């Protein structure tokens, strides 16, 4: 089953267009490969092998790229492209005839009357990239050789490397294998190949520039080392392969690995919850965020630089696993995070190996209750919830009742207080030095919606599990919170909800957080109030690519996201558009319009720009954020888990109207 993304020569030969389109390969353990479609690395994260040394983290750029030259009857044609100060060299993109995901990246270069097809894919469960070349056309007795020169970095993926004398230049060779071990403490990289010859003359290549890093105000210049050159005689054998891996492979495995990976991806796409291109594309994208953490599963929040974050994981879980029928993955994710609960809190994120998780979020923990309730909604797996989730969830509520870190505690009015000076606990978590850009200390509106829903979930679970006293207790807490919510949060002046209430004072900033008081399963508002919230959000915040994080009428509004760290972080939640929020918006929109066919059609229309976007930046993915003002340039990560998850969920539930009951019992086992 082919994915519906193919880019033709006019795009491939246009440097600006081609370098802005990025592909992504992942390996199920946190490692990945990515670049622009012309092989010009515009990020320090771009590489053919970003290996997860301590899965799913500890990521190192081992193989940055390969430089390829076709030698046809003695005439040399460079296929690559690199950015240097003031120039792009070579300009192999002018020979690129097409690029497609089929199902992994396939580039076709046309030289005179022949073509070279190059494919790249990662092997699941290991740090291995397979690169295959195929000659297309008749050489008519001409000589034809392909030179392939690996360029290695061997550095943390957040940094850059520079020429140094500490690198070990030796190449350990055996028939069909060349191995390099440039630095102690890092793994060897084995290159299995079927090249006719190997030239072990090694060189440093200097001053590669990464344009996106320059724009972000970060180190953007790097030197790369080439330990050897492979020469393939395509006149004798029209196909050649390289397997670069931290494990040792035989080159004869290249074709079987390709067939295996093709079949796996066909199975993933075939498990899409609807038989249309959009659902298949989103389902395929969803698979790339689900990775192993030991024996369990977790979610990579975004590529190329995020690890696994508690908040992103819990928000993403329904779309990534339940809508797609991957119930066992959902259970494994919940199990892994339940084991990490501390003082009634989920970790905001797991850090690198050997570092303790960070516990500085209020909403990640509450999103877990929603994830559990959605697992039940889809799978009816009460046995799992009873045996592994009920006690941890009850403990969370108890901690929130008596108080836990950062002033998180239930107050006498039933609402939840969270926050202390100098910390940022909600998803609007930008902080620059000691400046918390959007502090939201007190009672943030979406936290109340999540808290209320958590209490109702626990009321239901306690009743199901025969714990009548606890069920009554949770119900009383929920009733108290609901009766107080509208009194405290209704903003009569603007016809919506205050974003946060601090010391009894409501913040009139019009932000998207109020939509959760409508979108979550247990309602907090009257029908009329819910409709007015949706209307104000649509009027003030809706864009073609998601919801703005702040109304353009607000004096603090920032129309563009970009520049250095200060510029980006100060705009991150001050107007910047977030695509994942289109999910709860569509749920709320369809809900307040009674689930009518007209509202579902309109919800589908809202998604059209995002459909188009999936072939315009991160191919097959949805960018992390967009500028608040037109033309809404994408920014941040080129592939974000909760964007894919929430759009897939909303597409199936709110546009297609596919109920959870239709999914029960369907598990792909992918």
C-alpha positions, 0 to 999 in steps of 0.5 A: 500500500503506497502512501500518497506523497510524491514530489516531482521534478519542479519541486525537487529542482527548486532549492528553496522548495526542496530544502523545506521538505523533510523526511523521517525514518524511525526505528521503534527504539528512539533512533531516527534518520531524517533530512531534506528531500535533496539530502541537504542537511538543514538541521544539526539533527539531520542524519542517516543514523541518529542512534539511540544508544540508551533507548529511547534516549541517549541519541547520537549522530553517528552517520551524518550523510553520504556523498555520492558521485556517479561516474558515467563514461568518465564524466562525474555527476555529483548527486549530493547537496551541502550548504556552505557560506554563500553557496550550495555545493554540489547541486545534485538536486538539479539531477533529482527527478522525483522523491516519494515515500514508497513507503520509505524515502526513494529518490530518483536521479536522472543523468542523461538517458539513465536513472539512479534510484536510492532508497533509505530505511531504518530497521526496527528495533536496532540502530541500523540504516539500509541504503540501496541504489539501483541503476535504471536504463541501458548503459549500452556498453558504457562504463558506470561507477558509483562512488559513495563516501560516508561522512560521520559525526559521532556526537550528541544530537544536540551539538555539532562536531569539529575537526580534531586530532582525537579521532581514530582514523583506522578502518577495520576491514574484512570482505564486505565489511568496513568498521570504524570506531572513532572515539572511545565510549561510543559504539563502533559503526559497521558498514556492510557493503557489496562495493567492488573496492574500498579506499581507506584514505580519510579526510575532514570536510569543513564548514557545513552550514545548517540554515535552520540552526542559524535561524534559531540562533544556535551553533550552525557550522560543523565539520564531518569526517569521511573514513573511506570511499566505496566504489560500486561498478554498476556496469557489472552489477546494476544494484548496490547496498550499504548497511550502516549499523551498530550491529554486524550485518551481512550485506546479503540481508539488505533485500530481505530487510527491505521486504520485511520493513515494507510488509511491516509498514503495509500492515501498519497502514492497513490497520488504519481506522478508515479506508482513505488516504488521510486516515492511512497517512495519519496512522502511518505517522502515528506508528513512528511516535510509539517506541520501546522503553525497556519492556514497555512502550512510550511516546516520543513527543516530537522529532527531531529533538523531543524525548518522551514527555508525560503530558504529550504521551497522555494527550496523544494516547487515544489517537496514537493507540486506541483509534488505531486499535493498538490496545496492548500498546496503550496498556504498556504505556499506561503501565510504564507511566503508572510505575513512575508516579511520585507523590501523586504526580506523573513526570513531565519528562524523562531525561537522559540515562541516569538522570531522575525524571522531572516532576513539574507538571499539573496537567500530565497527571490529570490527562492520565485519567482521561487516557484510562477512561478512553481505554475503557471506552474503546476496549472495555478492559476493566480487568487491566484497569482494576488490577494495574491502574485503579490503585495508582489513580486513587493515590493520585487523587489522595495526594491532590486532596492533601497537597503535593509539589508546587502548591497543587491541592484541592481547595474547599470550593472543590477546585484545584489550585496549582503553582508557585512563583517561578514555576510553569506547570501547565502545557503553556510552560515557556520559561526564559531564565527566571521569567515564566512567560505565562505563569497561570498560577492559581486555578487554570481553566483547563486544569479544572476541567481535567480535575472534574473529569478525573473525579467523575472517572474515579466515581465511575471506577469505584462504583464498577469495582464495588467501592461504594464509599469511595464512589460517593466521595468522588461524586461529592468532590465532583459535584462541589467542583462543578457547582463552583466552576461557572460561578468562578470562571464565567467571563460575562464581559467576553462571553467565555471563560477566564483563562486562570483565576488567581486570588479570586481575580479572573484573567480575561486573556482569550486563550484556547484552554477554555475549550477543554471545559466543553470537549472533555466527556463530562460537561461543566457548562450549560449548553448555551455557555458551551456554545458561546465558548466554542463561538469565541474560540472560533472567532478569536483563535481559529486559524487554518492550522489550529488554534492560536494560543492568544487572541490577536486583540491582546496587547501581549500577542506575538504574530510570529514564532522564530529567531533565537531562543528568547524570541521563540520562547517569548512567542511560544504561547503568546499567539503561536498556533498549535495544531493539536488544539484543533482536536478538542476544538472539533470535538467541542464544535460537533458536540455543541451542534448536536453531532449534526451531519452539517457540523461533521462536514464543517469539521472535515473542512477545517482539516483541509489545510492540514491535509495539504500541509502533510506534503509541505514540511515534514512529509507525512507529518504535522509541524509542531507550531505555526505563526499566528499571522498569515501565511502561518509559516510552520516552525518547531519540530517537523513531526509532533505526536499530539498533532497527529494523534489529536487530528486522527482522533478527531477525524475518526470520532468527530468527522467520521462519527465512528464510535468506540464500540465499533473499535472494540476487539479490533487490535492490530498487534503491530 
